[in-house]
Amino acid sequence: MQRRTALAAPLAGGAALALAAAADPAAAQPAGVAFDEVLIPGALPGTQLYLRNKRGQAGNPAGGAARPDRTILCVHGATYPASTAFDLPLSGVSWMDYMAGRGFDVWSVDLVGYGRSTRPPADTTPPPSRGEAAVADIGAALKHIRETRGVAKTGLVGWSWGTTLVARFAADNPSLVDRVVLYAPVWLRDPSNRGAVPVPDGPLSAYRTVTRAQARERWLTGVPDAKRAALLPPGWFEHWADTTFATDPEGSRQVPSALRAPNGVLQDLRDYWDAGKPFYDPAKVTVPALLVLGEWDRDTPPSMANTLFPLMVNAPGKRLTILAEGTHAMMLERNRGALFQAVQVFLEESFG
């Protein structure tokens, strides 16, 4: 097991961190936010998972008892790692920083094939990180968190494909989950929407590649032309792309540079969602649940959330929130504050 820990010094005059300072996360934290990272064994022998942790000094378990309702694990989507989505500082603050600053002990996990976790060889068959394997890795991450913090359960925040994984884990392990946030939730795909994340015919290779130009074009799909220029403040996309693509050294050496993403999720889309077979039963989610997304999301459009929401018949305090002027990646956009606030209200609510 490998670990690194750092506690940031206060920022002079409360100034925001520059984007360039985020190259080394241990050296670029907001005032009072502790940073930790660790590699732990994955569910499959020979694999390792990269976990990242942010917590406020007041919420540091060394200085007080950890709380299940204040301990969160964030799980990424089909293409990009959690470490550069949930913990990318923009204007000096990431989403994990935001939660940590409010007393939460926040973790993220890069699943096998993503980010700094183990990347299986390119000739791996079937493609890595199928749903069942990914849920098992979430279980490994949560076991580490529970044992490290001494809590019986945690909350889960999933993005896109990650919503199917955390919902499945919550359905199968209700005693280990405090609540779930399904951000940009996936549900059965209408044939007219399959072009957002197309699945090619025939056998799938271990990985697919995404270039920066492809990532940007997909990001802006569905955004009105008059709103595109204002969606991402200057430098934000470039900072995200530089940080994210750097997690894949092999892809970065390609011309143009590319990011490799496991095709296990595409196999799941083919075998489950496009075949009319959900990966989990919403009625088996028995913990509080928030479904939240942006109105311009074309990967997981509001129609999916509107269909899923009434099926979660046993989730106490469930709610559905659609936020204005946001896409599938709203957490990295100008209006991300609306997303942060909507989720935070749910995380801090007491469910009797």
Salt bridges, closest charged atoms under 4 A:
ASP24 OD1 - ARG4 NH1 3.35
ASP36 OD2 - ARG3 NH1 2.77
GLU37 OE2 - ARG4 NE 2.53
ASP69 OD2 - ARG67 NH2 2.84
ASP87 OD2 - ARG52 NH1 2.87
ASP87 OD1 - LYS54 NZ 2.69
ASP97 OD1 - LYS54 NZ 2.65
ASP105 OD2 - ARG149 NE 2.43
GLU132 OE2 - ARG168 NH2 2.98
GLU147 OE2 - LYS143 NZ 2.72
ASP172 OD2 - ARG168 NE 2.80
ASP178 OD2 - ARG179 NE 2.62
ASP242 OD1 - ARG212 NH1 2.63
ASP248 OD1 - ARG260 NH2 2.78
GLU250 OE1 - ARG260 NH1 3.69
ASP268 OD1 - ARG130 NE 2.58
ASP271 OD2 - ARG130 NH2 3.13
ASP274 OD1 - ARG189 NE 2.78
ASP274 OD1 - ARG194 NE 3.47
ASP297 OD2 - HIS328 ND1 2.84
ASP299 OD2 - ARG218 NH2 2.61
ASP299 OD2 - HIS328 NE2 3.93
GLU325 OE2 - LYS227 NZ 3.05
GLU349 OE1 - ARG319 NH2 2.61
